[in-house]
Amino acid sequence: MTVEQIHTYCAMCISRCGVVATVDDGVLTKVNADPEHPNGCICVKGTAAPEIVYSLDRLQYPMIRTRSKGETNPGWARISWDDAMNLIASRFLDLKAKHGPEAVVFGFGTPSGGATSDSARWVERLANAFGSPNLMAATHICNWNREWGSRYSYGVATPPPDYQHSRCILMWGFNPYVSWPAAAMRVTQAKGRGAKIIVIDPRKSTVVEKADLWLQVRPGADDTLALAMIHVLIDEKLYDESFIREWTNAPFLVRDDTQQLLTGRDISQMGDPESFFVWDSGRQLLVAYGVDRGYAADGVMPALTGTHAIALDGGKVVECRPAFQELTELVARFAPESSEELTGVPARQVRDAVRIFASAKPSCYYSWAGLEQHANAAQMNRAVCIFYALTGQFDQRGSNVIFSTTATRPITGDELLSPEAAARRLGYADRPLGPAVVSKRVQAYDVYRAILTGEPYPVKGLITFGSDPLLGNGDTLRGKAALEAIDFYVHVDMFANPSAAFADLLLPASTCWEREGLMPSFPTAEETINWVQLRPSAVAPQHESRSDLRIIFDLAERMGLGEHFFGGDIDTAYDYQLAPSGLTVEQLRKQPIGMRAELRTRYRKYAEIDAQTGRPHGFHTPTRKLEIYSTSFAKAGYPPLPAPAESSSSGADLSQEYPLVLTFSRLMQFCDQQHRNIPRLRRQAREPFLEIHPHTAAPLKIQNEEWVVLETANSAARFKAKFNSLLHPTVVTTQYGWWQSCETLGLPGYDPFGPSGSNANLLIANDIIDPISGSVPHRSHRCRIKKANEVA
């Protein structure tokens, strides 16, 4: 028997844990954490890798539909890879010729909760090379605000936490113990070094067990809580005044009459029309600030408070106040004592949390899905960004740091898509600051609309990689209708999920254990972010499965796009990507555990002097300041300071008929809607359940472990009641993604399209969305509970 120990990494979620795969005579038998890897770690999903690779449920060969989508049996027939790829190329090119390239949508599953990290950027390149602006992904309900919305404050995505050097870690809607094992390990280590842990979450999750302080916010009230926390910073003078004056636009004057920043257009005699103004508290006069020049005078001490009468061109006098004072007056309405009823968090806890975060410096924070899935997600994120910014720690060691990362070439091929084509992206005109414009993604609900109504234009073709749109998004039935109606749908995956049932062509994808993959950077921590690894395949692809990347490159060749895909040579493509780092595929193959790109992280990079201008670099924002007042929001017609939602949960007008608030959580055993067919994982979480407070269950005569029906205004689904006395009595929580059966354990699957099943996304409508990010309130939705036997 030949036994190999292969250094690799698990690509099944965002953690990308460094592991050692044991292969006996070509068979993957075991996966363990790699102690030699800087990201060495593992979770139960990683240990279940052999069962995933050798699952009998896997798609084994390409298959084509032979019956109409209206029939229960698709009549799948085996087809060769060559015929399948030629068919895709032919159909897509035909649709492009008849309806334009935008009529074909390309999609992938989230790399955070799936194994698409190897291919997602290349799918984007394929779409751009084809000429389609429509790349469908679920980032708007996953991480859009953290990654993209934060740019409207910081100019960059939320920088990663420096867990290793932090004295206080705030985790807001983020539980790394179920979603990011490598981060969880570092939080545990920080706790062991004495760091304080603050957790904000409606539910007592595993991360709460590590917490020194748990703020049990009501679902959807995070924006109000953030404003209350800002109030404490200002009220107790815990903010960093010098940082705010020098590096934020909080001193910029805001006109009372328009709530817009005072600019040179208002006072032309004071210079550049693009300039802004502050009140110099030392000289008691108005001073202009130019983005490219700085202040028009030396030694300016910008005032943060006060009201000033300013004469505009034409003689009109308006009162103006610094944005900081506008913020102060805004948050005064949300003092912890007055907002306690809305947030559910005792005022004393709010003040304690702020005092700890502001005093136990350096402190850092991180947020995830718990702050993304609300109808006011973008403004929530803005409020959290401002809270953090006021502490003055941006890009400082031990706080949130823009670590130096491995230099690579961009591979998404943005340059291949014309600006005119990009402007036709679905959702582009509806949300000018949202995913369609900024992160170049389209949302499933916009795709459904285009398929079903032809608005704003028809969508006729779709190809998805590692995705399940129907189980990963709300309004499942509308999505089902869209997939039934689309002309040609290609589904690439390891398993046939509910969305695959409506495909015209199924292609079997290999698992991450059966293919190479390049990871130029592991995003967990400073010691991993410049680690580069070419992951070797542990075993040969099973059956006739192929890697997503091989499929993408092959399809590009057949559609006449080979010049943009290096003639089909993946190694050449990798070398192109790696070129700025100085590393090559050949080098990395000789070092399968990976190599470190030689880099050094610098701090407070915004303060470094630009050699060409002689001025500090500042921030990548329109004002070159960290924006407390968002100029981008103001220009687009959105409130430039954080605007709290009118209600703490979506559908407040339904509160009498639907008195409870539904929120979601994750199970560490599963990557979102995957892996419930794997015995090792399903054994630990056997049935779909709904957590409910026993006091809430009592008047409904619901018993623990009893099947109940969860209803919203949209639909219904069945779950087993599980009593949780630590939940707020008005809150219930469940997980999405239940559909698979596990035949080995004799555990059933669940109908994803009807109320007898347990598809939680069936309950979520897409008619209430965040106007900026397009997020859907999966985690703050009105609902009610009934005994299963009371439902007709």
Secondary structure, DSSP 8 states (H G I E B T S, - for coil): --EEEEEEE--SSTT--EEEEEEETTEEEEEEE-TTSTTB---HHHHTHHHHHT-TTB--S-EE--S-TTSS----EE--HHHHHHHHHHHHHHHHHHH-GGGEEEEE--TTSSS-TTTHHHHHHHHHHHT---EE--GGGTTHIIIIITHHHHSSS---B-GGG-SEEEEES--HHHH-HHHHHHHHHHHHTT-EEEEE-SS--GGGGG-SEEE---TT-HHHHHHHHHHHHHHTT-S-HHHHHHHBSTTSEEETTT-SB-BTTT-GGGS-TT-EEEEETTTTEEEEEETTTEESSSS--B-SS--EEEE-TTS-EEEEEEHHHHHHHHHHTT-HHHHHHHH---HHHHHHHHHHHHHS-SEEEEE-HHHHSSTTHHHHHHHHHHHHHTTT-TT-TTSB-----------S-GGGS-HHHHTTSTTTTT-TTSHHHHT--B-HHHHHHHHHH--SS---EEEEES--HHHHSS-HHHHHHHHHH-SEEEEEESB--GGGGG-SEEEEB--GGGS-EEES--TTSTTTTTEEEEE--SS---TT-B-HHHHHHHHHHHTT-GGGGGGG-HHHHHHHHHGGGT--HHHHHH-TT-EE------S-GGGSB-TTTSSB---SSTTSSB-SS-HHHHHHTS-SS----SSSSB-GGGTTTS-EEEEE---TTSSTT--TT-HHHHTTS-S-EEEE-HHHHGGGT--TT-EEEEE-SS-EEEEEEEE-TTS-TTEEEE-S-----BGGGTB----TTSTTS--GGGG--SSS--TTT----TTSEEEEEEEGGG--
